[in-house]
Amino acid sequence: MLAALGMSAEPHFKRCPGVWKMLMAAVCVALLSGLQAQDHPGQVSIILLGATGDLARKYLWQGLFHLYLEEVGKGHHFRFHGTALTSTEQGQEAIAKVLESLSCPGDMASGHCAELKAQFQQLSEYRRLKTPEDYLALSKDIEAQVEHEGLRETGRIFYLSVPPFSYVDIARNINSSCRPGPSAWLRVVLEKPFGHDLHSAQQLAAELGSFFREEEMYRVDHYLGKQVVAQILPFRDQNRAALDGLWNRHHVERVEIVMKETLDAEGRTSFYEEYGVIRDVLQNHLTEVLTLVAMELPVNTSSPEAVLQHKLQAFQALRGLQRHSAVLGQYQAYSGQVRRELQKPDNFHSLTPTFAGILVHIDNLRWEGVPFILMSGKALDERVSYVRILFKNQAFCVQSEKHWVAAQSRCLPRQIIFYIGHGELDSPAVLVSRNLFRPTLPSASWKEVEGQPGLRLFGLPLSDYYAYSPVREQDAYSLLISHIFHCRKDSFVTTENLLASWVFWTPLLDSLAHEVPRFYPGGAENGQLLDFEFSGSHLSFSQLLPEQLVPGPDSAPLPSDFQVLTAKYRDSPLISAWPEELIARLAGDIEAAAVRAVRRFGEFHLALSGGSSPVALFQQLAAGHYSFPWAHTHLWLVDERCVPLWDPESNFQGLQTHLLQHVRVPHYNVHPMPVHRRQRLCAEEDQGAQAYAEEISALVTNGSFDLVLLGMGTDGHTASLFPQSPAGLDGEQLVVLTTSPSSPHQRMSLSLPLINRARKVAVLVMGRMKREIAMLVSRVGHEPKKWPISGVLPDSGQLVWYMDYDAFLG
């Protein structure tokens, strides 16, 4: 600046030397003032709410002390305010005990540790924080103390180590009475659980969002602070050259993400009854780890924004979970503990799972077909947490195993293990099979581990791995508190990612709400009782238990007491079952029909309805029916909404998402309805309906589909044939334009006469909301103008109803 000013202004000011000196002096003073302001020390106030609670005593005060040790020599000034609802005297006494128990890193001299610990104790205080007036008083005290010491306020951190039901009141008080001034920042730290399902999470997020901006909120998932979990992305980044060709469906056989506990839920059953193992562990800890393994690696992994965006994309690629995606267990003593702790009656039996195995698939090019297994449980045989990436092995070794080169043979298992903690190693570690590659880890913070004779991990001696552990172990909360201070948002759960997780998990949780878990004794006695296996997208226990065929006199029938029921409905065959069994039966019947048609005629013509009911069927066909003759199958639509085919509301788009992208149907065998012609939607003059009818007549013999899949609406409509839109109920037209009472109103549909030409019509009816219409339709005659579904009666083919128990029995 001075040089620029001197070059341009000096010739003029030489004629006025006094002015020149005054100007230069002013510039120097301004620059000096700016530098002084920049170096002016600032204070950060950290307010720990729930400071006398269990989490605070075990981890948070130690984490705050660790932050102080890290930052004390860097010009930062701190004040620590422990707050709770406890009286001042009791709170001060509790905090004094906690502060006395704080420890320094092992390599710090004891004298230096004692000095810093005394400083930290001097900077820490306890106060009661309950009313809006308490918050206002705290804010004024912080401002007065900052002014008294001649400092400026840099920011405030509020760490809410309190139950979530109190978040909103606390947030309101912080926002109205305890925000720092406009030149200082605010960070509010929140502990899980963040809701019970999607609706409650949305409600809590909306309430907190009315008080704080997104960048001010830090939702803690302490697993993201585990040293090995925090190393997953850096490891992938630093080993890009070796992993780029391996980290995909062509080379990864499966991924296991596991957290096992030996302790049970005794003393915590009030919490566990509300949340269970899926909400407690899988929806948050294990899902966060899953996204770190599966997400696309940003170009810059140091950019929190890029990392969070790529994590969100991983969430959005998760395939929806079905009831058959999970196996559940409960240790045998659990219900007794609940009865004792929650004063439940003697005949109370909880359905809350304490063990869960979940099979997850990711619908993108990198991970298509790779099973991700998430598992967690209490009262198991060991305490251990890990992520295991097992690679496919396509090597064949001619020499016998005794001649294999130790640790180097291509025939040995190839795996990468992020060993989060406990277990045989009893410490965090990153392990890479020696027959894969030698990994790169930062030498300042990770050291290579020497083999321990006799120690085996996942079937191999430790010497078969390149193994690395942290130079200095650090607890998760210390790391996360440091990241809060340094504004590292990628170590926390954003609102968008939180809701994406609940979108993924809530449907499964709803479908499992009445599922009876498998009972297990606990510990080593579990044996193989909880072992499970997967086929396609189905997960099931490996060991079958004898079924109770006749419930006892005092026990109500359970879902497992019923399988598939066959009967009659409207004089046609009815198959009824629980949703999982029903979908499996229907998928099997469709495959059998396809095999028969291809054997007889060389091709299979299948017409499919849209909507939500067939989604589970599409997923079942895509994932579990490898003998299906897709190469000889023609796929048609029963009906379509008048929207572009790429629109999310398009039936074709649903078919594409849940079925077509997962199976190998020749593109020329896929026949979407031509609703979008000449850049218009369902315009009669474009003759889209006639064009589809002509295509059917040209390719489908006699216009007789081999199988037509229909649904039934709550008003009795089927396909897009509605009571108030009589088009397509009779007459010569094969394909018609109709009007729906719900948006989008314009539709295209196969007509009833064309549907009734089919060799087989399957009607799928699912859900309790269909119970009323199912009862009504069972009693009406042939009245298609009132109830279009009643007009479905194949001329010479077969009609079969597939109805789940909720729709059939209510």
N, C-alpha and C positions, 0 to 999 in steps of 0.2 A: 504493500500500500504506500509506504513512504517513498519507495523508489519511483513508483508510478506518479505520485504527487510531485516529487522533486523534478522529474523529467519534463512534466507538462507545465509546471507553474513557476519553476525557478527563474527563467528569463524575465518574467513580469515582475516577480517580487524582489529581484535584485535592485530595482529602482526604488523599492520600499522595504529596506532591510528590517525595520522594526516590525512591520506587519508579518514578514516572513518568520521571524523568531517567535512571535506570538502564536502563529499558526502551528509551527513545529512543536512548540511546547504543549499546545492544546491536544495535538494528535498523540503525543507521548503519554500525556496524562490519561487520555481516553483508553489507549491500549493497555496501560498499566492497570487502570481500574477494571478493565475487562478481564485481564489475567487474574487479578485479585479475586474478582467475583467468581471466576471459574474454580479457583483453588479454595474458596470459602468452604470450610467444613460443613457437612450436612448430617442430620440425624435421622435415623430410621427408628420408628417406634413399632415394636412387635407386641401385639395384644393376643394372648392365648386364652381363649374362652374354654371353660372346662378344664382349667389348669390343675385341678386336684384329682381329675379322673384317672382311670386306669391307663388309657393310651398316653396321656400326658406324662404320667409318672414313669412309665416304662420306656417311652421313646421320644416324646416331643421336647421335653426339657433338655435331654441329652443332645438332640438334634440342634436346638437353638444354641447350646453351648459349643457344639462343633462349628456352627456358623460363625460364632464370635471368635473362636480360635483361628478360623480361616481368614477372617476379614479385619481383625483388630489392628494389624500393622499397616493397613492400606488407606488410612485416613477416614474410615467410616466411624460414626458415633452411633451407639445403640442405647435403647432403653427397652427393657422387657417387662411387660405388665401381665402378670398372671391374674386371671379373673375367674370367678365362679359365683354360684348363688350362696355358697357357704359363708358364714359370718366371718368378719375380718380376723378375729382372733384365731379361729380354727383354721382358716385358710392360710394365714401367715405361718402357723405351726407346721401345716402339711407341706407348704412350699419350702420351708427351711430344711426339712428332712430330705426332700428331693434334691435340692441344691447341694446339700452336703454329700450326696451319693454320686455326684457327677464324676466322670472319669476322663482322663486325657489319653491321647494315643500312646501306645507302648513305647515309642521311640522318643517321647518328650521327657526332658529332665524333670525330676520330681519337684525341684525348687521352682522352676519356671511354671510348671503346671499349677502349683499351689498359688503362685502370684496371679495367674490369669483366672483361676477359679475364684479367688477373692474379689477380683475386679468384676467378674460376672455376677457374683452374689450382690455386690454393691449396686449394680445396675438393674437388678431385678426386684420387683415389688409385687405384693398381692393387694387386690382391692375387690370389693363386691361390685358386681355389675348386673343390674337387674332392670331398673326403670329407665325411661328416657332421660330423666334427670341425671342418673348415674353416667350415662353415655356423654351427656353434655359436659358434666364435671370432668370426666376423663379427657375430653378434647381440650378443654380450657387449661387443665393441668399440663398437658403435653405442650401446648402453645406457650404457656408461661415458663416452663422449664427450658424450652428451646431458646426463648428470648433471653432468659436469665444467663444462660451459658454462652450467649453471643453466637449461636449457631443459626443455620437455616434448616427448615424441615424438608427432608428429601422425600419421605413417604411413610405410609403406615401399612402394616400387614396385620390383618385380623385372621387368626387361625381358629376356626370353629370346630373344636373337638367336643361337640355336643350332639344330642339326638336330632335327626333331620326335622322332626316336627317343630323344633324351635327356630329353624333357619329363617323363616319369613319374618317373625317378630324381631329377631336380631338384625336382619338385613334392613328392616324399616328404621330401626334405631340408629344403625351406623349411618345410613343415608341421610337421615334428618338431623342428627345431632353430633356425629363424630367423623364426618369426612374431613380430610386435610384440606388446606387451602388450594387454590387453583394451580399453584406452581409445584405442588407435590403430588406424587402418585398414590393410588390406593390399590391394594391387593387383598382379596378375600378368599380364604382357603376353606374348602368344604370337604368333609369326609363322607364316604359312602355309608349307607345306601342312598342312591339318587333315584328314588321312586321304587315302586313295586311292580309296575308294568308300564306299557307305553303311555297310557292315559295319565297315570299319576306322575310320571317323569315329565310329560309335557306341561302338566299343571304346575309342578314345582319350578321347572325351567322358566315358565312365563312369569311366575311370581318373583323369582330372583332377578329376572331380566328387567323387571319394572324398577328395580333399585340400583342395579349395577350393569355396567357395560360388559360385553363379552371378554374384553382384554383385562378386566379387573377380577375375573373369577378364575380360580384354580381348583378344579375338582381332583382330589387325590385318589389315585389307585396305587396303593403302596407297592404293588408288584412292579410298576414302572420304575421304582427306585431300587429294586434289587440289582446288584451289580452285574449279574450275568444278563438279565433282561435288558438293562440299559446298554449292554455291549452288543446286542443282536444287530442293530443297524450299523454301528461302526464296523463290526466284524464283516458284514456283507459288503460294506463300502471298501474296506481295506483289502478285501480278497476278491474284488470284482473279476479280475483276470481269470482266476481259477473257478469262480462260481458261475460266471455268465453262461457257460455251456451246460452246467449241471442243475441249476436251480429252476427246474421246470418239469412238466408232466412226462417228458421223454426219459428222464433219469431218476426222478423221485418216486419211490414205491409208495411211501406213506409218511405222514407226519403225526407224531404223538405228542400231546401237550397234557402233562399229568401233574396233579397235586394230590398226594396221599397223606393222610393224617392217622396217627394211632389213637389220638384222643377222641372221645365222643363229645356229645353236645350237653353233657350234664352241667347244670348251672346256667346254660344259655338257651334253654328250650323255649322261653317266651319269644326270643328273637328267631330261633330256628323254625318254630311253628309258623311264623309269618313269612319266612323267606325260603328256607330249604336250601339244599346244596347248589341247585342251579343258579338261584338268585344270589347266593352268598359268594360263590366262587366262579362258576362258569361264565355267567353273563358279563362279568367285569374282568377279573384277573386273567382267566384263560383266553377270553376273547381278545383282550388287548394284546396278549402275547401272539395269538393267531395272526392279528393284523400286521405285527412287526415281521413275522416270518413270510407272510403271503403278499404283502404290498409290493408294488413296483418301487424300485429304488430310485429316489430323486437324484438328479444330477448333483445337487448340493444337499447332502444329508445334514449339514449344519443349519439349514434354514428351517426354523420351526413351522413356518407357513407351508412350505413344500411337503414336509413330513406329514403334517396333519391332513393336508389335502389328499395325499396318496393313501393315508390310512382310511379316509372316508371312502375313497374309490374301492378299497378292499372290502369294506363293509357292504357297499352297494353291489358287489359281485357275489356275495354269499347266496347260495341257493336256499330257498325257504325250507325250514325244517318241518317234517311230518311226525306224526305219532310214532311211526316205526323207525324214526331216526334216533331213538333213545332207549336205553334200558335203565331201570330204576331199582334201587335197593334201600333197605332200612335195617339198621342193626336191631337185634331182637329186644334189647333193653330200652329202646327209645320211648315207646309208648308208655311204659311204666314210669320213666323219668318225667314225661309230660304230665301224667296223672298226678304225680307227687308235687311237682313244682307249680303246676297251674291249677291244682285242685279240681281235676276232671273226675267224672264218675268212674267207677270200677270197670264199666263196660266200654269205656272210650278207647278207640283204636285210631291212631293218627295215620294219615296217608302221606305225610311229609317225607320226601326222600332224603336220606342221608348219604346216598351214593348215586352217582349218575355217570353213565357213559353215553357220549353223543357223537354221532357220525355227521361230519360237515363236509360239503362239497362246495367248490368255488367255480362259478361259471365264467371263466375267462380262458384265453388261449394258453396262458402259462400253466394253469392248474387243473384244467379239465380232466376229470376222471381220477384225480389223486385224492384218496381219503385222508381227511384230517380228523384224528380221534382225540376228543377232549374227555378227560376222565378226572373225577375227584370224589373223595369219600372220606367219611369219618369211621373210626374203629376198624382201620385196616391193619395190615401186617407190618407196615413200616411207615416212617415219616420221610418223604422225599418229594422233590419237585424237579421236573426237567422238561426240556423240549428235545425230541429225538427226530432227526430227519434221516430216514432210512432210504438209501439209494438202491436202485435196481442193480442186480448183478447178472451180467450176460456172459460172464467168463465161464469157461469149462477147463478144468485142470486135469491133465492126463495122469500125472504122477499122483500117488497116494498122498494123503494129508501129511504123513510123517516126513515127506520130502519137500513140503512147502517151505518157502523162505519165511521165517517168523515175521509176522506183522506186515509183510510186503506182498504176500500172494494175492492175486486178483480174485481168487475164489473166496477169500475171507469176507465177511460182511463189511460193507462200506457205510459209514454213518458219521453225522455231525451231531454232537450232543451239547446242548446248553444246559449244564447241570446247575440248577438254580440254588439248591442247597440240601443239607441233611443227607440221609441215606448212607451208603457205604463210604463215600468220600468225606461226608460231614463238613463240606466246605464248597463254596461256589467254584465252578470250573467250566472251561470250554474244551471240549474233546473232539479231535478230528482223527478218523482212521488213518493210519500211516499209509495205507494203500490208496488214499485219495490225493492229498497234497499236504505240504507243510504250510500251515496258516501263518499269516502275519497278524500280530497283536502289538499294541504299543508297549515297548519294553519298560517304560517308566512306571507303568501301572499294572502290568501283567508279567508273571514269571513262569518259566516252564517247570512242570511238576515231574519229579523223578518217580519211576515205577515203584510200587509197593508190592513186594513178593506176596503172592496169595490173593491179592485183591483183584476181583473180576467185576467188570461192568458190562451188562448186556451181552453176557456170554463170552467175553474176551478179557484177557489180562490187561491191566492198565498200561502195560508196556506196548500194547498194540495201538495205542493212541498217541498223537501229539497232544499233550495235556497242559493246560495253562490255568493258573489261579491268580487272583488279585495279589499284588505285592502287599497291600494293606486292606484288610476287610473293613467294609463300611456298612452300617445298617441303612436300610432303605429310606427311613425318614430323614436322616442326616443329609443324604444326597438330594432328596426332594426339597427340603427346606433351603438348601443352597441354590437349587434351580428356581425356586420361587423368588429368592432375593435377586437372582441374575436374570429373571424374566424369561426363563426357558419354558415356554408354553408347550412345547412338544412332549414334555414329560407328564402332561396332565390331560384330562378328558374334557374336550370341548362340548358345548351344548349340542352341536350338530352330530358329533360322533356318538355322544351318549344316546341321543334319540335314534340314531341309525342302529345301535346295538339293541335297543328295546324293540324296534321294528322287526328285527331278526328273531329275537327270543320270545316275544309275547305270544305269537300264535302257538308255539310249541307248549309253552307253559299252560295256556288255556286248554289245549287238547289233552294235557296230562293231569289236569286238576283232579280227576276222579280215578286216576290209575292206581292200582294196588301195587306197591313196590315189593320186590322179592326180599324176604327176611334172611338176614345172615347173622351168625353168632358173634362175629367180631374177632379181630386179631388173626393169629395164625390158624385158628379153627375154621376160618372161611374156606380154606382149601381152594378148590376150583369153582366154588359156588357162584362167584361173580365174574368168572371168565366170560367174555362175549366175543362174537364174531360178526362179520358183516358180509353181505352179498348184495352187490349193487348199492342201493341206498337204504337197505334194510339192516338193522342192527338187532341181534337177538342173543340171549344167553346161550352159551355152548352146552350147558348141562340142563337137560329138561327135568322138571319136577313133576311128580304125579299130580294130575288135576283132581280137584274135588268135584265129583260128578253130581252129588246131591248135597246141598248145603244142610248144615245141622239145623235143628228146630229153632235155635235162637239167633241164627245168622241170616242176614239178608243176602240174596243172590248178588254176586259180584260180576263185573264185566268179564272176568276170565271164565265164569261159569257158562257163558254162551259163546258159541262160535258162529256157524252159518245156519240160518233157518230158511227152509224152503216151504213155500205155501202158494196160495192163489190170491191174485188181486185183479179185480175186474175180469175174472175168468181167464186170466193169463198167468204164466208162471211168475212167482215173486221170490226173489232172493234177498234176504235181510241179514245184516250182520253189523258189527261195530265198524266204523269207517275204514280202519286199516284193513280188516279182513275183506270188507266189501270191495274196496278198490283193487285189492290183490285178486279177488275172484273175477271181477269184471275184466281186468287186464288179461288174465289167463284165458277167459272166454273169447276175448277179441283176438288174441294170438292164435287160439285154436281155430277160430273161423278163418283167419288169414291163411293159415297153413293149409286148411281144407280147400279154400278157394284157389290158391296158387297151384295146388296139386291137380285140381280139376280143370281150371280155366287158364292158368298161367299168370293170373293177376288178381289183385284184391282191391276193390273199390270201397273206401271207408269215408263216410261223411260225418264230420264232427261239429258239435255245437260249441259255442263260446261261453263266456261267463266264468264265474269262479269255481263252480262245482267240478268241472272236468280237470282243473289244474293238477290235483293230486293224481288223477289217472294219467295225464300226460307225463308227469314226472316218473310215475311208476313204469310206464311203457319205455321211457327213455333210459331209465337206470337199471331195470331188472329183467329185461326180456331180450336177451342177446340172440335168440333163435328166431326172432320176428322177421318175416321176409320183407324187409323194408324196400329192397331193390325192386320188388314186384308189386309194391303197394302204391295206389293212387289215393291222394288225400284231397278231399273236397270239404267245403264249408257248408253247414246246414243253414247258417244265417250270418249276416254281417251288419255292423253299424256303418252308417254312411259317413265315414271319416277316412282320411288317408290311411293307407295300410301301415304306415310307420307310426301312426298315432297310438299312444298307450291304451286307448279305449278300443282299438281295433281287435276283433276276434282273431284275425290272422296274426297280429303282433303277439297276442297271448300264445297262440299255437307255435309261433316261431321261437319265443322265449323259452317255453317249457318243454317243447318236444323237438321241433325241426332242427335246431342247432345242435342237438345231441345225438341224432340218428342220421343214417346215410340213406335218405330218400332222394332219388334223382330229381333234379330241379324241375325237369319237364313232367314229373308225376305229381307236382304240387299245383293245385288249382284254386287260387284265391278268387273270391267274388269280385267282379269288375265294378266296384262302386265308384271308382275314381277314373272317369274318362273325359278326355278333352278338357282337363283342368276344372271339371265340375264334379259335384258329388250327387249321384243318384238322380240325374236329370232324366226324365222319361224319354225325351227326344234322343238321348244318347244310346238308348236301347241296351243298357247293360244287362238287365234281366233276361232279355231275349238272347243275348250273346252267350250268357252262362248256360241257358237251356239248350242252345245249339251245341255247345261244347259237351254237355252231358250226353245228349242224344248221339253225338258222334263217337264217344269213347266208352260209354256204359251200355252194355247190351240190354236192349228193351228199357233203358232208363232205370234198371233195377240195381240199386246199390247192394253190395254184399252185406253191409252193415251200416245202419244209421244210428248215431248216438244222439239222444235228445235229453233235455232237462224238463223240469216243470216249475213254472213260476208260482208265486203265492196267489196270483189271480187266475191260475189255470191255463196260462199261455204256454206254448211250447214253440221251439225255434223262435222266429219273430212273427208268429201268428197270434194276434191279440183279439180278445173278445170284442173290443170296440172298433177293430179294423178288419172287416170281414174278408178282405182280399186274401186269396190263397187257400180258403177253406174248401172250395169246390171249383169245378170248371176244368178247362183244358190247359191252363197255364202251368208250366213246370216250375218257373221261378217268378216271384212277384216282388213289387215294392210295397212296403207296409208302413204303418205309423205306430210308434210305441208311445205309451203314456209317459214314459220317463226319457230323459235326455241321454244321448242324442235321439231325437224322435224319428228321424228317417232311417229305415232299415231295408235290407234285401233278404229274402228268405226262400228256401225251398217250399213249394206248396204242399198241402196235405195229400192231394192225390199222388204226387211224386214220392213223398215219404212212404206212402202205403204200398208202393211198388217194391220196396226193399225186401230182400230175402230174410233179413232179421233187423228188428228195431229194438234197441236197448234204451230204456228210460232210467236215468240216474237221478235219484231224489235224495238229498242229504240235508240234515240240519233240523233242529227243533222247530225253527220258524216255518218249516214245510208240513208240520204235523196237521194243522187245521185243514189245509187244502187237500192233503192226502186222505183225510177222513171224508171230506166232502166228495171228492172225485170217486171214492170207492162206492158211493151210493147213487151217483147220477148215471143216466143212460147215455145214449149217443147224442150229445148236444154240443157240437163243436162251435156253434155261434156264441154260446155262453161260456163253454169250457173247451177251448181248442184241443187240449190234451185228450179229451174224450173222443175226438175224431181219429185218433191214431189206432188203426187196426189194419195191419198189412193184408193185402188182398189174398196172397197165397204164402206169405212168409210167416215168421214167428215174432211175437212181441214178448219181451221179457222185462220185468220191472226189477231194478236194483235199488233197494231202499235201506238206508241205515236205520238203526234202532231208534234214534232220536226222531226221525221222520215217521217211522212206522208205529212205534209204541209211545212216543212222547217222553 
